[in-house]
Amino acid sequence: MARPSELSAYCSTTAAAKRLGLSPGTVQQMVENGTLEAWKTAGGHRRILTASVEAFLARSGGAVAPQTEPHERLRVLVAEDDAIMCKLYAHHFEDWELPIDLTIVVNGVDALLELGRNPPDMLITDLMMPMIDGFEMLRRVADNPLLAETDILVVTGMSDDEIESRGGLPMDVTRYGKPVPFSELRGYTQAKVVALRRLQRKRR
């Protein structure tokens, strides 16, 4: 990309991260995979096209302050890039008729944005996803104190050796294999609903 004549049209990695509500490391990955447009100065510093940041925000619904206030319904975020699996998740959660607000995203970047905007009670994620994979996303989650109470469930077809070769999973992550054991997932979700109701009673 040619050096721009007006630097005001560009911002630093730190400024872009603040605007997006993401970490600088995540923004760097977004630049490397082409999600955001950028160039490098002679000193090796990235300058990110402000318009590409705003365009990404427009596509993703915009960055807003995280919602951490008490809520009545269980918040569940699913990160899954397979369209058929997304439909299966949507079908089962609707069929269970539980008090749940379900959000489904198809890549790790959108998951991180949603986690920052609206911290869920449960995060269900695949490990192999485009843009930012599940391993990197889980590292970002571990660094965010607002997500300390989020239950994380990993659904993957990867073997133990494959997972260990990528650095393993945090000790507090629940792992399911594929195909997804929806009966077990339903029981887990029901238990979370009950726990949320108990918490609501204590706050009254």
SULFEN-V354632 format. One record per pair of residues at least 6 apart in sequence whose C-alpha atoms are under 6 Angstrom apart, sorted by the first residue. I is the first residue (numbers start at 0). J is the second residue. If there is no record, write none. Layout:
((I J) (I J))
This chain:
((8 49) (9 46) (9 47) (9 48) (9 49) (10 46) (10 47) (11 46) (12 23) (13 23) (16 22) (16 23) (16 26) (19 62) (29 35) (35 51) (36 47) (36 48) (37 46) (37 47) (37 48) (38 45) (38 46) (39 45) (63 116) (64 116) (65 115) (65 116) (65 117) (66 117) (72 98) (72 99) (73 99) (74 99) (74 100) (74 119) (74 120) (75 101) (75 119) (75 121) (75 122) (76 102) (76 103) (76 122) (77 103) (77 122) (77 123) (77 124) (78 103) (78 104) (78 105) (78 124) (79 105) (79 125) (80 105) (80 106) (80 128) (104 110) (106 128) (106 129) (107 131) (107 132) (108 131) (120 149) (121 149) (121 150) (121 151) (122 151) (123 152) (123 153) (124 153) (125 153) (125 154) (125 155) (126 132) (126 133) (151 172) (152 172) (152 173) (152 174) (153 174) (154 175) (154 176) (155 176) (155 177) (156 176) (156 177))
